[in-house]
């Protein structure tokens, strides 16, 4: 789960001389803060939907009314898969703003010390896929591709969820898309994190939106193996997972290969 990583579990292990394969608290902000992730992507030219961040509900609603629907509203912080609303109407988006910036919302970045924020971003069309790699701070090892079923109900209807089951491989990730995801999204992210003094070690998950026109965008980052994608991916892995994790801890991911069933 994200919470222990965002609270500094890896540093806690390392202070005691124990190896840990995961991002530091600072690196885990790629998932723990939607605003941090979007600003990071903007700084490093990583393709993602246009967005703005708000702390004031009235300003967020005015922006939504100006942009129109469909539009996506995200709570900024930890929301256990429940902090994203894909609003089909302006009214639905306004209600999401009220929910995420309201006093009753238990997720998000409101922890007594921080101001609640929402990220409002353009709605992207296409097919969603999960692209997960292992990273050692410099090198990456791509894992098998996968897709999960996001919407709660049949026919891609109902609210967004953290995933209603998954399968691997994902046919939508062609060899060309695979190469582009590494070149345009994953490697610039790993380089950018290192350049900013927060090298990323651990599992990095990029949620991809693949458009019918061939466009490729980053929906979000997770700093761990995706759930439920892990179940579909690891059941195909023939290489002992421990060997790959040890290579990640040692900074040797450029020297190993994963074999898949």
C-alpha positions in Angstrom: 0.0 0.0 0.0 1.0 3.6 -0.5 0.5 4.9 3.0 3.6 3.3 4.6 5.8 4.5 1.7 4.4 8.0 1.9 5.2 8.0 5.6 8.8 7.0 5.1 9.0 3.3 5.6 12.0 2.9 3.3 14.1 5.3 5.3 13.0 3.7 8.5 14.4 0.3 7.2 17.6 1.9 5.9 18.4 3.6 9.2 18.4 0.1 10.7 20.7 -1.4 8.0 17.9 -3.3 6.4 17.5 -3.3 2.6 14.3 -1.9 1.3 13.0 -1.8 -2.3 10.7 1.1 -2.6 10.6 4.9 -3.0 11.6 7.3 -0.2 8.9 9.5 1.2 10.0 12.4 -1.1 9.9 10.1 -4.2 6.5 8.6 -3.2 5.0 12.1 -3.8 4.6 11.0 -7.4 1.6 9.1 -6.2 0.9 10.7 -2.8 0.2 14.1 -4.4 -1.6 14.5 -7.7 -0.5 18.2 -7.8 3.2 17.3 -7.3 2.9 14.6 -10.1 1.2 17.0 -12.6 3.7 19.8 -11.9 6.6 17.3 -12.2 5.3 16.2 -15.6 4.8 19.7 -16.8 8.4 20.6 -15.7 9.9 17.6 -17.6 7.8 17.6 -20.7 6.1 14.3 -19.9 2.8 14.0 -21.9 -0.3 14.4 -19.7 -3.7 16.1 -19.8 -3.9 19.9 -19.3 -4.8 20.8 -15.7 -5.0 23.4 -13.0 -4.9 23.0 -9.2 -7.2 24.8 -6.7 -7.7 25.3 -3.0 -10.7 27.6 -3.4 -14.0 25.8 -4.4 -15.4 28.9 -6.1 -12.3 29.3 -8.3 -12.4 25.5 -9.2 -16.0 25.7 -10.1 -15.5 28.8 -12.3 -12.7 27.0 -14.1 -14.9 23.9 -14.6 -17.8 26.1 -15.9 -15.4 27.7 -18.4 -13.9 24.4 -19.6 -17.2 22.4 -19.7 -17.7 18.7 -19.3 -16.7 15.9 -19.4 -13.9 16.8 -17.1 -11.9 15.1 -14.4 -11.7 16.1 -10.7 -9.0 14.6 -8.5 -8.4 14.9 -4.7 -4.7 15.9 -4.3 -3.6 13.4 -1.6 -4.1 9.8 -0.4 -7.6 8.8 -1.3 -7.3 4.9 -1.6 -8.6 4.8 -5.2 -11.7 7.0 -4.4 -10.3 10.4 -5.1 -11.1 10.6 -8.8 -14.4 11.6 -10.4 -14.8 11.5 -14.2 -17.6 14.0 -14.4 -20.0 13.8 -17.4 -21.7 17.1 -16.5 -20.5 20.4 -15.0 -22.9 19.9 -12.0 -21.3 16.5 -11.3 -17.8 18.2 -11.4 -19.0 20.9 -9.0 -20.3 18.3 -6.6 -16.9 16.5 -6.7 -15.2 19.8 -5.8 -17.5 20.2 -2.8 -16.8 16.6 -1.8 -13.0 16.8 -2.0 -12.7 20.3 -0.5 -15.4 19.7 2.1 -14.7 19.1 5.8 -16.1 15.6 5.7 -13.8 14.2 3.0 -11.4 11.8 4.8 -8.9 11.4 1.9 -6.8 14.0 0.1 -4.1 16.2 1.5 -6.0 17.6 4.4 -4.1 16.3 7.5 -4.4 19.2 9.9 -1.1 20.7 8.5 -1.9 21.0 4.8 -4.5 22.7 2.7 -6.9 20.5 0.8 -6.4 20.8 -3.0 -8.1 19.5 -6.1 -6.6 19.0 -9.5 -9.0 19.6 -12.4 -7.8 18.2 -15.7 -9.0 17.7 -19.2 -10.9 14.6 -20.1 -8.9 12.2 -22.4 -10.5 9.6 -24.6 -9.0 6.3 -25.5 -8.0 3.0 -23.9 -6.4 2.9 -20.5 -3.5 0.5 -19.7 -1.1 -0.2 -16.9 2.7 0.1 -17.6 4.7 -1.0 -14.6 8.5 -1.0 -14.3 11.1 -1.7 -11.6 13.5 1.1 -11.0 16.8 1.3 -9.1 17.3 5.1 -9.3 18.9 5.0 -12.8 17.9 1.8 -14.6 14.5 0.4 -15.3 13.2 -3.1 -16.0 9.7 -3.2 -17.6 7.3 -5.8 -16.3 4.6 -7.4 -18.3 1.8 -5.1 -19.5 -1.7 -5.3 -18.1 -5.1 -3.7 -18.0 -7.7 -3.4 -15.3 -11.4 -2.8 -15.5 -11.9 0.7 -14.0 -15.6 1.3 -14.0 -17.9 -0.4 -11.4 -20.6 -1.6 -13.8 -20.8 -3.5 -17.1 -20.2 -1.6 -20.3 -17.8 0.8 -18.7 -20.6 2.4 -16.7 -20.7 3.6 -13.1 -18.1 5.3 -10.9 -14.4 4.9 -11.3 -12.7 2.4 -9.0 -9.2 1.2 -8.1 -9.8 -1.7 -10.4 -12.4 -4.4 -10.8 -10.1 -7.2 -11.9 -7.2 -7.3 -14.4 -5.6 -9.2 -17.3 -2.1 -9.5 -18.8 -0.8 -8.8 -21.4 -2.6 -5.7 -22.6 -3.1 -6.0 -26.4 -3.5 -2.2 -26.7 0.2 -1.8 -25.7 1.8 -2.6 -29.1 5.6 -2.8 -29.5 5.5 0.8 -30.7 3.5 2.0 -27.7 5.7 0.1 -25.4 8.9 1.7 -26.8 7.2 5.2 -26.7 6.0 4.7 -23.1 9.6 4.0 -22.0 11.1 6.8 -24.1 8.5 9.5 -23.5 7.2 8.8 -20.0 9.2 6.3 -17.9 12.8 7.2 -18.6 12.2 11.0 -18.4 10.5 10.4 -15.0 13.4 8.4 -13.6 15.9 10.9 -14.9 13.8 13.9 -13.7 13.5 12.4 -10.2 17.3 11.8 -10.0 18.0 15.3 -11.3 15.8 16.8 -8.6 17.6 14.9 -5.9 14.9 12.3 -5.2 16.0 9.2 -7.1 13.2 6.7 -7.6 13.7 3.2 -6.4 10.9 0.6 -6.4 7.9 -0.2 -8.6 6.8 2.6 -10.8 3.3 2.4 -12.3 2.3 4.7 -15.1 -1.4 4.7 -16.0 -1.5 5.3 -19.8 -4.2 6.7 -21.9 -3.8 5.5 -25.5 -5.8 7.5 -28.0 -7.3 6.1 -31.2 -5.2 8.7 -33.0 -2.0 7.2 -31.5 -1.6 9.8 -28.8 -0.1 8.7 -25.5 -0.7 10.4 -22.2 0.1 9.8 -18.5 -3.1 9.6 -16.4 -1.3 9.1 -13.1 1.7 7.5 -11.3 1.6 4.8 -8.6 4.7 4.1 -6.6 4.0 0.4 -6.1 2.7 -2.6 -8.0 -0.9 -1.9 -9.1 -3.8 -3.6 -7.5 -5.3 -5.8 -9.0 -2.8 -5.8 -11.9 -0.2 -7.5 -9.6 -2.3 -10.7 -9.6 -2.3 -10.9 -13.4 1.4 -9.9 -13.8 3.1 -12.0 -11.1 1.2 -15.2 -12.0 3.1 -14.9 -15.4 6.5 -14.2 -13.9 8.9 -17.2 -14.2 12.0 -15.4 -12.8 12.1 -15.5 -9.0 10.8 -12.1 -7.8 13.4 -11.9 -5.0 16.2 -12.0 -7.6 14.8 -9.0 -9.4 14.2 -7.1 -6.2 17.8 -7.8 -5.0 19.0 -6.5 -8.4 16.9 -3.3 -7.8 18.4 -2.8 -4.4 21.9 -3.3 -5.7 21.4 -0.9 -8.7 21.8 -3.8 -11.2 18.5 -3.7 -13.1 20.3 -3.1 -16.3 22.0 -6.6 -15.9 18.9 -8.8 -15.4 16.0 -9.9 -17.5 12.5 -11.1 -16.5 11.2 -14.3 -18.1 7.4 -14.5 -18.6 5.0 -17.4 -19.1 
